[in-house]
Amino acid sequence: MLLGEHEHSLDDKNRLTLPAKLRQAFEDGVVVTRGSTAASTPIPARPGSSWPTGSKSLDPLAEGSRVMQRHFFAGATQGELDKQGRMVLPTTLIEHAGLGREVTVAGVYDHLEIWDRTKWGQQLHEVEGSAEDVAERLAN
């Protein structure tokens, strides 16, 4: 299980060092792709062994499914962690997500989300202000 918030920086070669306690999940590689919504969303990073998640349940005859597959698969990149536990983030994904050099890596159960640190703070502020309402809606 991938958990926690971890503050890191991208280096000049767009490499991100994963926290040591999260690296084991990525022994079989890592896949990064576009987020599920518009630009300025986090970059999801999944262990290579768990990719692709949910694509088998998509109906290839449905236009919406094909659009989603194009979005995720065409924007995806496979990679490996180097000996220092670093992964390279493609410039296209960095720009799509609006990442600066300072990032927060958030563990979200079965994947990581790589956020611009300022945007992560804004996200937390929004969630904290609405968590009770969201929990109530999900309970109903």
N, CA, C and O atoms as a GROMACS GRO file, in nm:
protein
  560
    1MET      N    1   0.085  -0.118   0.000
    1MET     CA    2   0.000   0.000   0.000
    1MET      C    3   0.090   0.124   0.000
    1MET      O    4   0.188   0.131   0.074
    2LEU      N    5   0.055   0.220  -0.082
    2LEU     CA    6   0.133   0.342  -0.096
    2LEU      C    7   0.064   0.453  -0.017
    2LEU      O    8  -0.050   0.491  -0.047
    3LEU      N    9   0.133   0.505   0.083
    3LEU     CA   10   0.074   0.601   0.176
    3LEU      C   11   0.166   0.719   0.200
    3LEU      O   12   0.286   0.712   0.174
    4GLY      N   13   0.110   0.827   0.251
    4GLY     CA   14   0.188   0.938   0.301
    4GLY      C   15   0.208   1.052   0.203
    4GLY      O   16   0.179   1.041   0.083
    5GLU      N   17   0.257   1.163   0.258
    5GLU     CA   18   0.294   1.283   0.182
    5GLU      C   19   0.444   1.299   0.195
    5GLU      O   20   0.499   1.291   0.305
    6HIS      N   21   0.509   1.322   0.083
    6HIS     CA   22   0.655   1.331   0.083
    6HIS      C   23   0.696   1.450  -0.004
    6HIS      O   24   0.661   1.456  -0.121
    7GLU      N   25   0.770   1.544   0.054
    7GLU     CA   26   0.814   1.662  -0.020
    7GLU      C   27   0.948   1.633  -0.084
    7GLU      O   28   1.042   1.587  -0.019
    8HIS      N   29   0.957   1.661  -0.214
    8HIS     CA   30   1.079   1.637  -0.290
    8HIS      C   31   1.096   1.748  -0.392
    8HIS      O   32   1.010   1.835  -0.407
    9SER      N   33   1.208   1.743  -0.463
    9SER     CA   34   1.237   1.839  -0.571
    9SER      C   35   1.276   1.763  -0.696
    9SER      O   36   1.338   1.657  -0.688
   10LEU      N   37   1.239   1.816  -0.811
   10LEU     CA   38   1.287   1.764  -0.937
   10LEU      C   39   1.426   1.823  -0.961
   10LEU      O   40   1.449   1.941  -0.936
   11ASP      N   41   1.519   1.740  -1.010
   11ASP     CA   42   1.651   1.793  -1.041
   11ASP      C   43   1.652   1.850  -1.182
   11ASP      O   44   1.549   1.853  -1.250
   12ASP      N   45   1.769   1.897  -1.227
   12ASP     CA   46   1.780   1.961  -1.358
   12ASP      C   47   1.753   1.866  -1.473
   12ASP      O   48   1.729   1.911  -1.585
   13LYS      N   49   1.756   1.735  -1.449
   13LYS     CA   50   1.729   1.636  -1.554
   13LYS      C   51   1.587   1.579  -1.540
   13LYS      O   52   1.556   1.474  -1.597
   14ASN      N   53   1.502   1.648  -1.465
   14ASN     CA   54   1.362   1.608  -1.443
   14ASN      C   55   1.352   1.472  -1.373
   14ASN      O   56   1.259   1.395  -1.399
   15ARG      N   57   1.447   1.444  -1.285
   15ARG     CA   58   1.443   1.320  -1.208
   15ARG      C   59   1.383   1.349  -1.071
   15ARG      O   60   1.409   1.452  -1.009
   16LEU      N   61   1.303   1.255  -1.027
   16LEU     CA   62   1.239   1.261  -0.896
   16LEU      C   63   1.286   1.142  -0.815
   16LEU      O   64   1.276   1.028  -0.861
   17THR      N   65   1.339   1.166  -0.697
   17THR     CA   66   1.380   1.058  -0.608
   17THR      C   67   1.260   1.015  -0.527
   17THR      O   68   1.202   1.095  -0.453
   18LEU      N   69   1.223   0.888  -0.541
   18LEU     CA   70   1.110   0.836  -0.463
   18LEU      C   71   1.153   0.811  -0.320
   18LEU      O   72   1.268   0.773  -0.296
   19PRO      N   73   1.064   0.831  -0.225
   19PRO     CA   74   1.096   0.798  -0.086
   19PRO      C   75   1.136   0.651  -0.074
   19PRO      O   76   1.076   0.564  -0.138
   20ALA      N   77   1.238   0.624   0.007
   20ALA     CA   78   1.292   0.488   0.019
   20ALA      C   79   1.185   0.386   0.054
   20ALA      O   80   1.187   0.274   0.003
   21LYS      N   81   1.091   0.423   0.141
   21LYS     CA   82   0.991   0.325   0.184
   21LYS      C   83   0.888   0.292   0.075
   21LYS      O   84   0.809   0.199   0.091
   22LEU      N   85   0.886   0.369  -0.035
   22LEU     CA   86   0.792   0.343  -0.144
   22LEU      C   87   0.856   0.271  -0.262
   22LEU      O   88   0.786   0.223  -0.351
   23ARG      N   89   0.987   0.262  -0.264
   23ARG     CA   90   1.058   0.210  -0.381
   23ARG      C   91   1.030   0.063  -0.412
   23ARG      O   92   1.026   0.024  -0.528
   24GLN      N   93   1.009  -0.017  -0.310
   24GLN     CA   94   0.988  -0.160  -0.332
   24GLN      C   95   0.869  -0.186  -0.425
   24GLN      O   96   0.872  -0.280  -0.504
   25ALA      N   97   0.766  -0.105  -0.415
   25ALA     CA   98   0.647  -0.123  -0.500
   25ALA      C   99   0.679  -0.103  -0.647
   25ALA      O  100   0.602  -0.146  -0.734
   26PHE      N  101   0.792  -0.037  -0.677
   26PHE     CA  102   0.827  -0.004  -0.815
   26PHE      C  103   0.945  -0.085  -0.867
   26PHE      O  104   1.013  -0.045  -0.962
   27GLU      N  105   0.970  -0.200  -0.804
   27GLU     CA  106   1.078  -0.287  -0.849
   27GLU      C  107   1.057  -0.337  -0.991
   27GLU      O  108   1.153  -0.363  -1.063
   28ASP      N  109   0.931  -0.352  -1.033
   28ASP     CA  110   0.899  -0.399  -1.168
   28ASP      C  111   0.881  -0.283  -1.266
   28ASP      O  112   0.827  -0.302  -1.375
   29GLY      N  113   0.927  -0.165  -1.229
   29GLY     CA  114   0.916  -0.048  -1.314
   29GLY      C  115   0.806   0.046  -1.269
   29GLY      O  116   0.735   0.020  -1.172
   30VAL      N  117   0.794   0.153  -1.343
   30VAL     CA  118   0.696   0.256  -1.312
   30VAL      C  119   0.634   0.305  -1.443
   30VAL      O  120   0.701   0.314  -1.546
   31VAL      N  121   0.505   0.336  -1.437
   31VAL     CA  122   0.436   0.395  -1.552
   31VAL      C  123   0.376   0.526  -1.504
   31VAL      O  124   0.303   0.532  -1.405
   32VAL      N  125   0.408   0.633  -1.578
   32VAL     CA  126   0.348   0.764  -1.550
   32VAL      C  127   0.268   0.804  -1.673
   32VAL      O  128   0.303   0.770  -1.786
   33THR      N  129   0.160   0.878  -1.650
   33THR     CA  130   0.076   0.924  -1.760
   33THR      C  131   0.008   1.054  -1.720
   33THR      O  132   0.035   1.110  -1.614
   34ARG      N  133  -0.078   1.102  -1.807
   34ARG     CA  134  -0.154   1.224  -1.777
   34ARG      C  135  -0.255   1.196  -1.667
   34ARG      O  136  -0.299   1.082  -1.648
   35GLY      N  137  -0.292   1.301  -1.594
   35GLY     CA  138  -0.399   1.289  -1.498
   35GLY      C  139  -0.532   1.273  -1.570
   35GLY      O  140  -0.541   1.291  -1.691
   36SER      N  141  -0.635   1.240  -1.494
   36SER     CA  142  -0.764   1.210  -1.556
   36SER      C  143  -0.846   1.332  -1.593
   36SER      O  144  -0.947   1.320  -1.662
   37THR      N  145  -0.803   1.448  -1.550
   37THR     CA  146  -0.880   1.568  -1.582
   37THR      C  147  -0.793   1.666  -1.659
   37THR      O  148  -0.688   1.629  -1.711
   38ALA      N  149  -0.835   1.789  -1.665
   38ALA     CA  150  -0.763   1.892  -1.741
   38ALA      C  151  -0.622   1.913  -1.689
   38ALA      O  152  -0.581   1.854  -1.589
   39ALA      N  153  -0.549   1.998  -1.758
   39ALA     CA  154  -0.413   2.030  -1.719
   39ALA      C  155  -0.409   2.078  -1.574
   39ALA      O  156  -0.512   2.112  -1.516
   40SER      N  157  -0.291   2.082  -1.519
   40SER     CA  158  -0.266   2.125  -1.381
   40SER      C  159  -0.323   2.027  -1.279
   40SER      O  160  -0.366   2.067  -1.171
   41THR      N  161  -0.322   1.900  -1.313
   41THR     CA  162  -0.357   1.795  -1.218
   41THR      C  163  -0.232   1.715  -1.189
   41THR      O  164  -0.133   1.730  -1.260
   42PRO      N  165  -0.233   1.630  -1.088
   42PRO     CA  166  -0.111   1.555  -1.057
   42PRO      C  167  -0.079   1.452  -1.165
   42PRO      O  168  -0.164   1.412  -1.244
   43ILE      N  169   0.047   1.409  -1.165
   43ILE     CA  170   0.090   1.300  -1.250
   43ILE      C  171   0.073   1.171  -1.171
   43ILE      O  172   0.136   1.155  -1.066
   44PRO      N  173  -0.011   1.078  -1.218
   44PRO     CA  174  -0.021   0.950  -1.150
   44PRO      C  175   0.097   0.861  -1.188
   44PRO      O  176   0.138   0.857  -1.304
   45ALA      N  177   0.152   0.791  -1.090
   45ALA     CA  178   0.261   0.696  -1.112
   45ALA      C  179   0.217   0.562  -1.054
   45ALA      O  180   0.185   0.551  -0.936
   46ARG      N  181   0.216   0.460  -1.141
   46ARG     CA  182   0.173   0.326  -1.099
   46ARG      C  183   0.288   0.229  -1.112
   46ARG      O  184   0.371   0.241  -1.202
   47PRO      N  185   0.293   0.133  -1.021
   47PRO     CA  186   0.392   0.026  -1.038
   47PRO      C  187   0.369  -0.043  -1.172
   47PRO      O  188   0.255  -0.064  -1.213
   48GLY      N  189   0.478  -0.078  -1.241
   48GLY     CA  190   0.468  -0.143  -1.370
   48GLY      C  191   0.384  -0.268  -1.367
   48GLY      O  192   0.316  -0.300  -1.465
   49SER      N  193   0.387  -0.339  -1.254
   49SER     CA  194   0.312  -0.464  -1.242
   49SER      C  195   0.161  -0.443  -1.235
   49SER      O  196   0.085  -0.537  -1.259
   50SER      N  197   0.115  -0.321  -1.202
   50SER     CA  198  -0.029  -0.297  -1.188
   50SER      C  199  -0.087  -0.220  -1.306
   50SER      O  200  -0.206  -0.189  -1.307
   51TRP      N  201  -0.006  -0.188  -1.404
   51TRP     CA  202  -0.053  -0.113  -1.521
   51TRP      C  203  -0.095  -0.211  -1.628
   51TRP      O  204  -0.026  -0.311  -1.642
   52PRO      N  205  -0.200  -0.193  -1.703
   52PRO     CA  206  -0.297  -0.084  -1.694
   52PRO      C  207  -0.410  -0.120  -1.599
   52PRO      O  208  -0.460  -0.232  -1.600
   53THR      N  209  -0.449  -0.026  -1.520
   53THR     CA  210  -0.556  -0.047  -1.424
   53THR      C  211  -0.690  -0.011  -1.488
   53THR      O  212  -0.707   0.100  -1.538
   54GLY      N  213  -0.783  -0.103  -1.486
   54GLY     CA  214  -0.919  -0.075  -1.530
   54GLY      C  215  -0.942  -0.074  -1.679
   54GLY      O  216  -1.056  -0.060  -1.722
   55SER      N  217  -0.838  -0.086  -1.761
   55SER     CA  218  -0.860  -0.074  -1.905
   55SER      C  219  -0.936  -0.193  -1.962
   55SER      O  220  -1.002  -0.180  -2.065
   56LYS      N  221  -0.929  -0.308  -1.897
   56LYS     CA  222  -1.001  -0.425  -1.948
   56LYS      C  223  -1.152  -0.411  -1.935
   56LYS      O  224  -1.227  -0.476  -2.007
   57SER      N  225  -1.195  -0.324  -1.842
   57SER     CA  226  -1.339  -0.306  -1.823
   57SER      C  227  -1.398  -0.204  -1.920
   57SER      O  228  -1.520  -0.185  -1.923
   58LEU      N  229  -1.314  -0.138  -1.998
   58LEU     CA  230  -1.364  -0.039  -2.093
   58LEU      C  231  -1.412  -0.108  -2.220
   58LEU      O  232  -1.344  -0.196  -2.273
   59ASP      N  233  -1.526  -0.068  -2.268
   59ASP     CA  234  -1.585  -0.124  -2.390
   59ASP      C  235  -1.517  -0.060  -2.511
   59ASP      O  236  -1.532   0.060  -2.533
   60PRO      N  237  -1.443  -0.138  -2.591
   60PRO     CA  238  -1.372  -0.080  -2.706
   60PRO      C  239  -1.465  -0.027  -2.814
   60PRO      O  240  -1.420   0.046  -2.903
   61LEU      N  241  -1.591  -0.062  -2.809
   61LEU     CA  242  -1.686  -0.012  -2.907
   61LEU      C  243  -1.747   0.123  -2.868
   61LEU      O  244  -1.809   0.190  -2.950
   62ALA      N  245  -1.730   0.161  -2.742
   62ALA     CA  246  -1.786   0.287  -2.694
   62ALA      C  247  -1.687   0.401  -2.720
   62ALA      O  248  -1.570   0.390  -2.686
   63GLU      N  249  -1.735   0.508  -2.780
   63GLU     CA  250  -1.650   0.621  -2.813
   63GLU      C  251  -1.580   0.677  -2.689
   63GLU      O  252  -1.462   0.710  -2.693
   64GLY      N  253  -1.653   0.690  -2.578
   64GLY     CA  254  -1.594   0.742  -2.455
   64GLY      C  255  -1.478   0.657  -2.406
   64GLY      O  256  -1.378   0.711  -2.358
   65SER      N  257  -1.490   0.527  -2.418
   65SER     CA  258  -1.382   0.437  -2.379
   65SER      C  259  -1.259   0.458  -2.466
   65SER      O  260  -1.146   0.461  -2.417
   66ARG      N  261  -1.281   0.472  -2.594
   66ARG     CA  262  -1.168   0.493  -2.687
   66ARG      C  263  -1.098   0.626  -2.657
   66ARG      O  264  -0.976   0.635  -2.663
   67VAL      N  265  -1.176   0.728  -2.626
   67VAL     CA  266  -1.118   0.858  -2.592
   67VAL      C  267  -1.031   0.846  -2.467
   67VAL      O  268  -0.919   0.897  -2.463
   68MET      N  269  -1.083   0.778  -2.366
   68MET     CA  270  -1.006   0.762  -2.242
   68MET      C  271  -0.879   0.680  -2.266
   68MET      O  272  -0.773   0.714  -2.213
   69GLN      N  273  -0.890   0.573  -2.343
   69GLN     CA  274  -0.771   0.492  -2.372
   69GLN      C  275  -0.666   0.574  -2.445
   69GLN      O  276  -0.547   0.565  -2.413
   70ARG      N  277  -0.706   0.654  -2.542
   70ARG     CA  278  -0.610   0.739  -2.613
   70ARG      C  279  -0.542   0.835  -2.516
   70ARG      O  280  -0.420   0.852  -2.519
   71HIS      N  281  -0.622   0.896  -2.430
   71HIS     CA  282  -0.568   0.994  -2.336
   71HIS      C  283  -0.462   0.932  -2.246
   71HIS      O  284  -0.353   0.986  -2.232
   72PHE      N  285  -0.494   0.818  -2.186
   72PHE     CA  286  -0.402   0.757  -2.090
   72PHE      C  287  -0.285   0.684  -2.157
   72PHE      O  288  -0.170   0.702  -2.116
   73PHE      N  289  -0.313   0.603  -2.257
   73PHE     CA  290  -0.207   0.522  -2.317
   73PHE      C  291  -0.111   0.605  -2.401
   73PHE      O  292   0.010   0.584  -2.395
   74ALA      N  293  -0.163   0.699  -2.480
   74ALA     CA  294  -0.075   0.781  -2.562
   74ALA      C  295   0.014   0.871  -2.477
   74ALA      O  296   0.125   0.905  -2.518
   75GLY      N  297  -0.034   0.909  -2.360
   75GLY     CA  298   0.045   0.995  -2.272
   75GLY      C  299   0.132   0.921  -2.173
   75GLY      O  300   0.202   0.983  -2.093
   76ALA      N  301   0.130   0.789  -2.178
   76ALA     CA  302   0.203   0.708  -2.078
   76ALA      C  303   0.348   0.685  -2.119
   76ALA      O  304   0.382   0.679  -2.237
   77THR      N  305   0.431   0.672  -2.017
   77THR     CA  306   0.571   0.639  -2.034
   77THR      C  307   0.610   0.536  -1.930
   77THR      O  308   0.578   0.550  -1.812
   78GLN      N  309   0.679   0.431  -1.975
   78GLN     CA  310   0.731   0.330  -1.883
   78GLN      C  311   0.874   0.363  -1.850
   78GLN      O  312   0.947   0.418  -1.933
   79GLY      N  313   0.916   0.331  -1.729
   79GLY     CA  314   1.053   0.354  -1.689
   79GLY      C  315   1.093   0.264  -1.575
   79GLY      O  316   1.015   0.183  -1.526
   80GLU      N  317   1.215   0.279  -1.535
   80GLU     CA  318   1.272   0.205  -1.422
   80GLU      C  319   1.331   0.305  -1.324
   80GLU      O  320   1.370   0.415  -1.363
   81LEU      N  321   1.336   0.266  -1.198
   81LEU     CA  322   1.408   0.347  -1.101
   81LEU      C  323   1.557   0.318  -1.116
   81LEU      O  324   1.596   0.203  -1.137
   82ASP      N  325   1.640   0.421  -1.104
   82ASP     CA  326   1.784   0.397  -1.108
   82ASP      C  327   1.832   0.353  -0.969
   82ASP      O  328   1.750   0.335  -0.879
   83LYS      N  329   1.961   0.334  -0.952
   83LYS     CA  330   2.015   0.282  -0.825
   83LYS      C  331   1.989   0.374  -0.707
   83LYS      O  332   1.989   0.330  -0.592
   84GLN      N  333   1.967   0.502  -0.735
   84GLN     CA  334   1.936   0.598  -0.628
   84GLN      C  335   1.785   0.613  -0.604
   84GLN      O  336   1.743   0.698  -0.526
   85GLY      N  337   1.705   0.532  -0.672
   85GLY     CA  338   1.560   0.538  -0.656
   85GLY      C  339   1.496   0.654  -0.728
   85GLY      O  340   1.390   0.702  -0.688
   86ARG      N  341   1.561   0.699  -0.836
   86ARG     CA  342   1.508   0.813  -0.912
   86ARG      C  343   1.435   0.766  -1.036
   86ARG      O  344   1.472   0.666  -1.098
   87MET      N  345   1.333   0.839  -1.071
   87MET     CA  346   1.259   0.817  -1.195
   87MET      C  347   1.261   0.946  -1.275
   87MET      O  348   1.260   1.055  -1.218
   88VAL      N  349   1.262   0.934  -1.406
   88VAL     CA  350   1.261   1.051  -1.494
   88VAL      C  351   1.117   1.082  -1.532
   88VAL      O  352   1.043   0.993  -1.574
   89LEU      N  353   1.079   1.207  -1.516
   89LEU     CA  354   0.947   1.252  -1.558
   89LEU      C  355   0.960   1.323  -1.693
   89LEU      O  356   1.040   1.415  -1.707
   90PRO      N  357   0.882   1.280  -1.792
   90PRO     CA  358   0.889   1.346  -1.923
   90PRO      C  359   0.844   1.492  -1.916
   90PRO      O  360   0.752   1.527  -1.842
   91THR      N  361   0.911   1.576  -1.993
   91THR     CA  362   0.879   1.719  -1.995
   91THR      C  363   0.733   1.743  -2.030
   91THR      O  364   0.670   1.832  -1.974
   92THR      N  365   0.678   1.662  -2.121
   92THR     CA  366   0.537   1.682  -2.160
   92THR      C  367   0.444   1.663  -2.042
   92THR      O  368   0.346   1.736  -2.028
   93LEU      N  369   0.472   1.566  -1.956
   93LEU     CA  370   0.386   1.544  -1.839
   93LEU      C  371   0.408   1.653  -1.734
   93LEU      O  372   0.312   1.695  -1.669
   94ILE      N  373   0.530   1.697  -1.717
   94ILE     CA  374   0.560   1.805  -1.622
   94ILE      C  375   0.482   1.930  -1.662
   94ILE      O  376   0.421   1.996  -1.578
   95GLU      N  377   0.484   1.962  -1.791
   95GLU     CA  378   0.411   2.079  -1.839
   95GLU      C  379   0.260   2.060  -1.827
   95GLU      O  380   0.190   2.151  -1.785
   96HIS      N  381   0.211   1.941  -1.863
   96HIS     CA  382   0.067   1.914  -1.854
   96HIS      C  383   0.017   1.929  -1.710
   96HIS      O  384  -0.091   1.983  -1.686
   97ALA      N  385   0.096   1.880  -1.616
   97ALA     CA  386   0.057   1.886  -1.475
   97ALA      C  387   0.088   2.021  -1.410
   97ALA      O  388   0.044   2.047  -1.298
   98GLY      N  389   0.162   2.106  -1.479
   98GLY     CA  390   0.197   2.236  -1.423
   98GLY      C  391   0.291   2.224  -1.304
   98GLY      O  392   0.280   2.301  -1.208
   99LEU      N  393   0.384   2.128  -1.309
   99LEU     CA  394   0.476   2.109  -1.198
   99LEU      C  395   0.588   2.212  -1.201
   99LEU      O  396   0.640   2.246  -1.307
  100GLY      N  397   0.624   2.260  -1.083
  100GLY     CA  398   0.745   2.338  -1.065
  100GLY      C  399   0.853   2.243  -1.015
  100GLY      O  400   0.835   2.122  -1.021
  101ARG      N  401   0.962   2.295  -0.966
  101ARG     CA  402   1.071   2.210  -0.915
  101ARG      C  403   1.035   2.146  -0.782
  101ARG      O  404   1.078   2.034  -0.753
  102GLU      N  405   0.955   2.215  -0.701
  102GLU     CA  406   0.916   2.164  -0.570
  102GLU      C  407   0.786   2.085  -0.584
  102GLU      O  408   0.684   2.140  -0.627
  103VAL      N  409   0.790   1.958  -0.546
  103VAL     CA  410   0.673   1.871  -0.562
  103VAL      C  411   0.641   1.799  -0.433
  103VAL      O  412   0.724   1.789  -0.342
  104THR      N  413   0.519   1.749  -0.426
  104THR     CA  414   0.476   1.660  -0.319
  104THR      C  415   0.435   1.530  -0.383
  104THR      O  416   0.357   1.527  -0.479
  105VAL      N  417   0.488   1.420  -0.329
  105VAL     CA  418   0.450   1.287  -0.374
  105VAL      C  419   0.351   1.233  -0.271
  105VAL      O  420   0.384   1.218  -0.153
  106ALA      N  421   0.230   1.206  -0.316
  106ALA     CA  422   0.124   1.158  -0.226
  106ALA      C  423   0.093   1.012  -0.256
  106ALA      O  424   0.065   0.976  -0.371
  107GLY      N  425   0.099   0.929  -0.154
  107GLY     CA  426   0.059   0.790  -0.169
  107GLY      C  427  -0.092   0.780  -0.165
  107GLY      O  428  -0.155   0.830  -0.071
  108VAL      N  429  -0.151   0.716  -0.267
  108VAL     CA  430  -0.296   0.707  -0.277
  108VAL      C  431  -0.334   0.560  -0.298
  108VAL      O  432  -0.386   0.521  -0.402
  109TYR      N  433  -0.306   0.479  -0.196
  109TYR     CA  434  -0.337   0.336  -0.190
  109TYR      C  435  -0.259   0.253  -0.290
  109TYR      O  436  -0.163   0.186  -0.252
  110ASP      N  437  -0.298   0.254  -0.420
  110ASP     CA  438  -0.232   0.167  -0.518
  110ASP      C  439  -0.147   0.242  -0.618
  110ASP      O  440  -0.091   0.182  -0.710
  111HIS      N  441  -0.136   0.375  -0.603
  111HIS     CA  442  -0.054   0.456  -0.692
  111HIS      C  443  -0.005   0.580  -0.618
  111HIS      O  444  -0.050   0.610  -0.508
  112LEU      N  445   0.087   0.650  -0.682
  112LEU     CA  446   0.134   0.778  -0.630
  112LEU      C  447   0.078   0.889  -0.716
  112LEU      O  448   0.049   0.870  -0.834
  113GLU      N  449   0.063   1.006  -0.657
  113GLU     CA  450   0.030   1.126  -0.732
  113GLU      C  451   0.143   1.225  -0.709
  113GLU      O  452   0.184   1.250  -0.596
  114ILE      N  453   0.194   1.280  -0.818
  114ILE     CA  454   0.302   1.377  -0.811
  114ILE      C  455   0.243   1.514  -0.838
  114ILE      O  456   0.202   1.545  -0.950
  115TRP      N  457   0.240   1.596  -0.734
  115TRP     CA  458   0.175   1.727  -0.737
  115TRP      C  459   0.278   1.839  -0.733
  115TRP      O  460   0.384   1.824  -0.672
  116ASP      N  461   0.249   1.951  -0.797
  116ASP     CA  462   0.320   2.074  -0.769
  116ASP      C  463   0.291   2.106  -0.622
  116ASP      O  464   0.176   2.099  -0.578
  117ARG      N  465   0.394   2.141  -0.546
  117ARG     CA  466   0.375   2.157  -0.402
  117ARG      C  467   0.272   2.264  -0.367
  117ARG      O  468   0.192   2.245  -0.275
  118THR      N  469   0.270   2.375  -0.438
  118THR     CA  470   0.171   2.480  -0.411
  118THR      C  471   0.030   2.430  -0.439
  118THR      O  472  -0.062   2.454  -0.361
  119LYS      N  473   0.013   2.360  -0.552
  119LYS     CA  474  -0.119   2.306  -0.586
  119LYS      C  475  -0.164   2.201  -0.487
  119LYS      O  476  -0.283   2.189  -0.458
  120TRP      N  477  -0.069   2.123  -0.434
  120TRP     CA  478  -0.104   2.023  -0.332
  120TRP      C  479  -0.160   2.094  -0.208
  120TRP      O  480  -0.259   2.049  -0.151
  121GLY      N  481  -0.096   2.202  -0.167
  121GLY     CA  482  -0.146   2.278  -0.052
  121GLY      C  483  -0.286   2.332  -0.076
  121GLY      O  484  -0.371   2.328   0.014
  122GLN      N  485  -0.311   2.380  -0.197
  122GLN     CA  486  -0.445   2.429  -0.232
  122GLN      C  487  -0.546   2.315  -0.229
  122GLN      O  488  -0.659   2.332  -0.182
  123GLN      N  489  -0.506   2.199  -0.280
  123GLN     CA  490  -0.594   2.082  -0.281
  123GLN      C  491  -0.632   2.043  -0.138
  123GLN      O  492  -0.748   2.017  -0.109
  124LEU      N  493  -0.533   2.039  -0.050
  124LEU     CA  494  -0.561   2.004   0.089
  124LEU      C  495  -0.657   2.104   0.153
  124LEU      O  496  -0.748   2.065   0.226
  125HIS      N  497  -0.635   2.231   0.125
  125HIS     CA  498  -0.723   2.334   0.181
  125HIS      C  499  -0.868   2.314   0.134
  125HIS      O  500  -0.961   2.325   0.213
  126GLU      N  501  -0.884   2.285   0.005
  126GLU     CA  502  -1.019   2.261  -0.050
  126GLU      C  503  -1.084   2.138   0.012
  126GLU      O  504  -1.202   2.139   0.047
  127VAL      N  505  -1.006   2.031   0.025
  127VAL     CA  506  -1.059   1.906   0.080
  127VAL      C  507  -1.097   1.923   0.226
  127VAL      O  508  -1.203   1.878   0.270
  128GLU      N  509  -1.011   1.989   0.302
  128GLU     CA  510  -1.041   2.009   0.443
  128GLU      C  511  -1.168   2.089   0.464
  128GLU      O  512  -1.240   2.069   0.561
  129GLY      N  513  -1.194   2.181   0.371
  129GLY     CA  514  -1.314   2.262   0.382
  129GLY      C  515  -1.441   2.189   0.341
  129GLY      O  516  -1.550   2.232   0.376
  130SER      N  517  -1.427   2.078   0.268
  130SER     CA  518  -1.546   2.009   0.218
  130SER      C  519  -1.551   1.861   0.253
  130SER      O  520  -1.641   1.791   0.209
  131ALA      N  521  -1.456   1.812   0.331
  131ALA     CA  522  -1.449   1.668   0.360
  131ALA      C  523  -1.576   1.614   0.425
  131ALA      O  524  -1.622   1.505   0.392
  132GLU      N  525  -1.633   1.689   0.515
  132GLU     CA  526  -1.755   1.644   0.583
  132GLU      C  527  -1.871   1.630   0.484
  132GLU      O  528  -1.946   1.533   0.490
  133ASP      N  529  -1.885   1.729   0.394
  133ASP     CA  530  -1.991   1.723   0.293
  133ASP      C  531  -1.973   1.605   0.199
  133ASP      O  532  -2.069   1.536   0.165
  134VAL      N  533  -1.849   1.583   0.156
  134VAL     CA  534  -1.820   1.473   0.064
  134VAL      C  535  -1.850   1.340   0.132
  134VAL      O  536  -1.912   1.251   0.073
  135ALA      N  537  -1.806   1.325   0.256
  135ALA     CA  538  -1.830   1.200   0.331
  135ALA      C  539  -1.980   1.174   0.344
  135ALA      O  540  -2.024   1.060   0.332
  136GLU      N  541  -2.057   1.277   0.370
  136GLU     CA  542  -2.202   1.262   0.383
  136GLU      C  543  -2.265   1.218   0.251
  136GLU      O  544  -2.351   1.130   0.250
  137ARG      N  545  -2.222   1.278   0.138
  137ARG     CA  546  -2.275   1.241   0.007
  137ARG      C  547  -2.240   1.097  -0.028
  137ARG      O  548  -2.323   1.025  -0.082
  138LEU      N  549  -2.118   1.055   0.003
  138LEU     CA  550  -2.077   0.917  -0.026
  138LEU      C  551  -2.151   0.815   0.060
  138LEU      O  552  -2.172   0.701   0.018
  139ALA      N  553  -2.191   0.855   0.179
  139ALA     CA  554  -2.263   0.765   0.269
  139ALA      C  555  -2.405   0.741   0.223
  139ALA      O  556  -2.464   0.638   0.255
  140ASN      N  557  -2.461   0.834   0.148
  140ASN     CA  558  -2.601   0.822   0.102
  140ASN      C  559  -2.614   0.744  -0.025
  140ASN      O  560  -2.725   0.727  -0.075
   0.00000   0.00000   0.00000
